[in-house]
Amino acid sequence: MRRNTIISILLVTLIIPARGLERERIKEFILKKPLALIANSLYNEIELIDQRKDKDKMGRVDYSVMAIPPLSVQLADYMKNITDSSARSGKLVLCLKNFKFSQRSAVMGVRRVCSINADLYEKGDSSYYLIETIDQNIPIEGGITTGKRVLQTGDSIISTLISSNLLKRGNHEVGLSYRDVVSSDSIAKRKIKIYNTTQFTNGVYYNYNSFKNQTPDILANISVKRNKIRSVSSIDSIGNVKKIYPKEVYALVVDGRPFISTGFGFYPLAFENDEFIFTGKMGVSFTSGQVALLGLAASIALSSAETTSEFEAMINYKNGELIRLRELNTFADEYNR
């Protein structure tokens, strides 16, 4: 049987995960008590600034996840349980912008992710001093039974963020006001050129740094038809025409219009609500656990298979990574916003 036929059969038979009544299930997200105390902590109190729209709802992964009791209460209890009488009377402030669980269909089942975007501060008399920033989408490995692992992943992220910083001071060279803290993303973007201009410089950009500073790496011949990039090429020093592929490029600008590359194509960028967003094809990979479930034949057939799915996505202004917001052509649950 031909390799492509094998892959097609696998996709058809495994693309839709089992669903049914578990859509109605709810699981409680609860921070576990720490296994050990941390002596001489600089802090004995923590405050939560929760900027999420849904403060108790934490997304869906086969079931709805709810923070019960509220996360602010859980954080206060965690702080009491991890410190002892040697702790100083300092206060931590956790500014939480995103913390949720989500899942999307993959060609071999369901892929689960824990997303977090948060800043941890030391609170002074009237200022906040940044200790650590975390902004990640963390895949949750596992086969069919991943319920405990999902909640454990979230618990580990929050508990590690706090426990690993109890002996650290914030950056006292930069004191922030409360307004700075809740508007930190907007303030940071005001220092980045692409977030403050409507005049984009034509050319090819090989990385996020050159794109955000609007300093193209090279000029190129770019063919556009019906708002789609048809071809990109450059001429080398001896006059040879060199074709440029999406996987070689971060972004490009033609006729003043910016396009992002996902590695699978170039897609127009739109600037909405202070974010660069787009819709385009992105790669979908198989986890080792998913392949292992199908045995040796599937492992061989899928070892070099490359598949894509269409996503709504945005640029992470901090590092240029492409954040997947929502999968469009899905057969199962999509990413929860």
Secondary structure, DSSP 8 states (H G I E B T S, - for coil): --HHHHHHHHHHHHSS---GGGGG-EEEE-----SS-BTT-SEEEEEEEE--SSSSEEEESSSEEEESS-HHHHHHHHHHHHB-TT--SEEEEEEEEEEEEEEEEETTEEEEEEEEEEEEEEE-SS-EEEEEEEEEEEEE--SS--HHHHHHHHHHHHHHHHHTTTT----TTS-B-HHHHHTHHHHHHTTSGGGG-S----EEESSHHHHHTT--SB--EEEEETTEEEEEEEE-TTS-EEE--GGG-SEEEETTEEEEE-SS-EEE-EEETTEEEEEEEEEE---HHHHHHHHHHHHHHHTT--EEEEEEEEE-TTT--EEEEEESS-SS-----
